[in-house]
Amino acid sequence: MVGLSAGEKNFIRGGIEQDLRADGRQRQDFRPILIETGVIPQANGSARVRFGATDVIASVKAELGKPNPLQPGRGKVAIYVDCSPTAAPAFERGGGEELSTELSAALQKCLLGGKSGAGAGIDLSSLMVLEGKVCWDLYIDGLVVSSDGNLLDALAAAIKAALTNTGIPKVDVGVGASPDEQPEVNISDEEFLQFDTSAVPVIITLTKVGREYIVDATSDEESQMSSAVSVSVNSHGKVCGLIKRGGAGLDASVILDMVSAARHVSQKLIPLLDSEIDAAEAASLAGQGSDVDP
Amino acid sequence: MASPASYALRRHQQQRRRPLQDDNWVRSDGRGFHQCRPAFLRTGAARAASGSAYAEFGSTKVIVSVFGPRESKKAMKYSGIGRLNCNVNFATFSTATRGQESDHKDFSSMLHKALEGAVLLESFPKTTVDVFALVLESGGSDLPAVISCASLALADAGIMMYDLVASASVSCIGNSLIIDPAAEEEDCQDGSLTVAFMPSRREITQLTLTGEWSTGRIHEATELCLDACSKLGEIMRTCLKQAVSSST
């Protein structure tokens, strides 16, 4: 936990009140965002995202599995977040478990939409291989390498980048299998399907300190928060998920005001992230050299 | 189409599509879209606890016990304010298919967040209050039922709170917003909004939303929830008053 003196606390609070934060940012400014993709060769897609000193990695692994009998036309996605003790000693031996569950649940809520699949950032029906028989199971794993606040936003950005980086092998289904048998499948090593990530939302956490709220809070600033609201917004400006995180109660009008503030911020953040991801993708392709050409 | 593996699955599949077919669908229990299920609340459900409550909203049945305040575990760091330890469990027989209850791992932390803004934690420093919730029958809107019932149990245990916490959820199916969804309605929802609210202070302690929403819809759904929470708050208050007057 952050140990701050009374003077430091006052400095942070006062700065936020005057719209000039300790690192020179304004209330609605993000820290510099750095994105690298294709950082984990073992995964189908991966990305590392840094917001200032916050450093997270997301990886996407695809495995063939059986669809849920209740939803035969859809693949499955599981999102897990791991908080490594290398990020903070408090995460050691199950200490990060509570935070991990909280982050995983929040990401699932924001990315997977309603139970019927409406409004999902990841289109589950595109993971279908053969209805009711074979589908892709996507395992999305987030890892917190270094933590300096705003983990949820960074993880969501990393997942978006990792999904853009993901190539799902093309699958040929053997014909002629009887309906009761599990059909034979052929996984191609050469042909990959790209994933459409234009619908994947970003998450913007607004942290309320005093009467004002800020985006992309550092852990020092988070320690001064009274409450926080994470809003997930897609490129159409629609809200795809909302979670109030801890702290004191809020008036309904304040929450609605925060939602509109988040939508406003997202109009700048989404194009910024998209261009960063494209740049990272171009760089990772160039870095692979000429011998590997997907 | 794969043939359903069990009776329980068939029941779900039949009802999943139905509401989407036309706009004039009727809810399975005949309620209006903006009508909550009748609530039945009782305090003092478990003898051994410092406070407890039982709540029934239609077929959703939950029981919450509150223990403590007790001394915090030695391994815990010193804390000038009290701790709230929340745990939500589903009885294995609470859902149609056994084993489905593991979908709700985040309920404990959601309950904690809904309550921590209401409880005066500084009134029991260095100690822990345990809140154990058990869902006996999962009939939809489980989390709101657990939150409302837990705040009632805390009040029964005499833990100081700023206000009772009442909670309600709204499901969005097609173009309609329906309040207090039953399990089969939750299964086919396009989005949902859950609010925990302190009616007298008019403060929201917890709010979660899934699915795709426009701002106008969020506004509408929040208003619906707040209205339902205020009404539920009254019922909870009456329940507490009755419990006190019958014991003296």
Interface residues (C-beta under 8 A of the other chain):
Chain A: P69 L70 P72 E98 T101 E102 S104 A105 K109 C110 L112 G113 G114 K115 S116 A118 G119 G132 K133 S227 V229 N234 K238 V239 C240 G241 L242 I243 K244 R245 G246 G247 A248 G249 L250 D251 A252 I255 L256 V259 S260 R263
Chain B: M1 A2 P4 A5 L9 H12 Q13 R16 K105 D106 S109 K113 E116 G117 A118 C172 I173 E186 D187 C188 Q189 D190 G191 S192 M198 R201 R202 E203 I204 T205 Q206 L207 T208 L209 T210 G211 E212 W213 S214 T215 I218 H219 T222 E223 L226
